[in-house]
Amino acid sequence: MSTESARSSKLDIGGVFEATTEIYKKCFGTVWIVALILLIPAAIIVALLGNDGLLGLVGSIVNLVATAWLLGAIIRVVQDVEEDGQVDWGVGDVLSSVTGKLVGIILLQIVVSILVFIGFIFVIIPGVILSLMWAVSMPSLVVEDRGVFDSMSRSSELTKSNRMRILGVVLVVLAIYAVVLILGVLLTAAIPIVGVIALVVLGVIAYPYVAIISTVLYYRLRELKDGVVVAVEETVIVEEQINPQPPTV
């Protein structure tokens, strides 16, 4: 696909979900282990600290760091699969590759959340527009090693001309979040310990899928906007004669 044709193409929404499902199958084991390593200790700490006062604040920070770490790790796993079609990194490699970006990931989450929230306060439409503009800001930060505001600008650039199509993807993502949140709140209100366990299980299953959607969306938009197709290492075959004939004089 040439650069010019890629730029004139439109985002294939069905292709995004198809690729997401395929990558999810390939990396489920790695993502599952990473999610358990990060979410279970965080959930236990939050449950022990409770929701009141300073301890509740500490619990919220622990949960924020755990989910940010998980998000960055999932983006790394998808990056690994996009490069050669398979998962090559181990769990330790994935986790360690994100540690240096945790502060940036958390800051980006906070900045985007605040600005989108302000957009929704004034009128719903500005909030929706901002959400679409920054839909792939997190993969931009992790994959391209950009700063917080640079990642937001990069996302705005990539999503331009495809934001209405991205809206369909975002609505599905919001629906998944809503289902997880409602189930977690209902179960926690009924039986707190069951609610905590349910949130962990749902998080392990649903949260990675949502993060993979965002990262796949980022890669597809890169292909469309920049004409960049993920490079796969080529194997060069060199033919060699076993009994070469001497040159004719």
C-alpha positions, 0 to 999 in steps of 0.5 A: 500500500502506497503512502498516498493511498494509505492517507486517502483510506478510511478506518476499517472499524470491523478490521480494528475489532477483528485485529483486536480479537486476534491479538487478544488470543495470541497474548492472552496468557501474557496479559493474564499473568501481568494483570494478575500480578498487578491487580490482585495485590492492588485489590488486596491493599485497597480492601485492607486500607478501606475508603476513609481518610488518608488510608483511602487516598493511599489505596486510590494511589496504589490502584492508579499505579497498578492500572497505569502499569497494566495499561502500559504493559498491554500496549507493549505486548501489542507493540510486540505482536504488531512487529512480527505477529507473535509474543516474544517478550516475557512477563518480566520484560514487559513489566520492566519496559514500562517502569520508566514511563509510569509517571508519564502514563499517570500524568497523561491519564489525569490531564486527559480525564480532567480536560475531557471532564471539563468538556462534558461539563460545558456541553456534551459535544466538546467532551466527545470531540476531545475524547476522539482527539486523544483516543490514541494518546496513550499508545503514542506516549508508550510506543513513540516515547513522547511526552504528555502534551506531545502525545496528545498532539500526536493523537489529534493528528492521527485521529483527524479525518477519522473521528466519526469512525473512531466514535463507533469504537469509543462507544463500544469501549464505553459500553464495556467500561459501563458494564464492568463498573455497574457489575462491580458496584452492584456486587460490592454493595451486596457482598463487599469481598465478592465485589472485590473479587469480581472486579479483579476477574472482570478487570483481567478479562475486560480491561486488557481487551479495551487497552488492546483496542486502543493500541490497535486503533493507534497502529491502524491510524498510523498506517492510514495517516503516515503510510507506515506499515509495521515492519516484519523482519525479512529473511534473505535466502542466499543461493549457493552452488555446491559444486561451482563450475570454474569460470570459462576462459 
